[in-house]
């Protein structure tokens, strides 16, 4: 499918010094990394922030190192908040986007019969979490329908909001299994009109697009650092709105960092999003996350959001012209995830052939996306996800390799 971001928009390179960005990215010299939707390649300042702190821990001790770096630790909250347009007090560190998502869900006092309204393209772990809540508490999970061209039908979703008055509305901004970009701000406007709690999974969009939680209108937003933000694995964050904090939402298992034990039989949660954090932190990783958010902002999210999807659009359009290739991405807006099926190959051998040519990619399977892959009648696909430090020459290389493998066939 042709994308709204035409290949001509790759001229966003003129706003970026791609050669310097690649020099700042050690892995770029070794591989064609088109798996940024899995993990982005670390930039040198991110790696340095983590290694330097680990060295400090080794030299003076873990507690002492975190105390010595207290100011830099606080910068994680300031940098992340600036990235999504909120206050530092609205940010909580998390071990992953899924950790952030499940912690947010645990704060909602679901009762039997409550409705969770979501989409057919929400992330697999989110869908499983909803089913788990249904199994344990009798929550009803309702999925809004898609438009014929792909993506959620917001008008139909709004009608379901009015019909069910859901306890929670949830949407994944960019699903992991395709290039679809969902209209989360449009959904948010209906949630605000009806005063509904709204949770957004921004795992694939933070670091790829400018994110403004005020514009989206969400109460809760989760993200990882390892993908397009190019931060370390084992990290993510949760945004918690002021109205959620004022309403007293707190995680099911709150600990000594998020609450104060004020009497033998009573505790009080802290006033900020820190109530969603635990006392123990991987401080080296947290400092790497701060460096990754700072790096993205210094590169410029506007330029990133032009170049990254445009590279993907060029890749998608050229793959669509190859015999034996079926590009799978559908929707009014498409981002930097490019998915396709290939005739004559099984999944693991095909990915192994890409790996052998030093092209990083990822496989997706039907059990990752039961609705989407069922609609497309596929069992697996390959996912390619370039980023702003990738080049047009790498797009050429990847297209040539896929054409070669398609012509050769596999097993």
Secondary structure, 3 states (H helix, E strand, C coil): CCCCCCHHHHHHHHHCCHHHHHHCCHHHHCCEECECCCCCCCCHHHHHHHHHHHHHHHHHCHHHHHHHCHHHHHHHHHHHHHHHCCCHHHEEEECCHHHHHHHHHHCCCCCCCCEEEEECCCCHHHHHHHHHHHHHHCCEEEEECECCCCCECHHHHHHHHHHHCCCEEEEECCCCCCCECCCHHHHHHHHHHHCCCEEEECCCCECCECCCHHHHCCCEEEEECCCCCCCCCCCEEEEECHHHHHCCCCCCCCCCCCEEEEECCEEEECCCHHHHCCCCCCHHHHHHHHHHHHHHHHHCHHHHHHHHHHHHHHHHHHHHCCCCEEECCCCCCECCCEEEEECCCCHHHHHHHHHHCCEECEEEEHHHCHHHHHHHCCCEEEEEECCCCCCHHHHHHHHHHHHHHHHHCCC
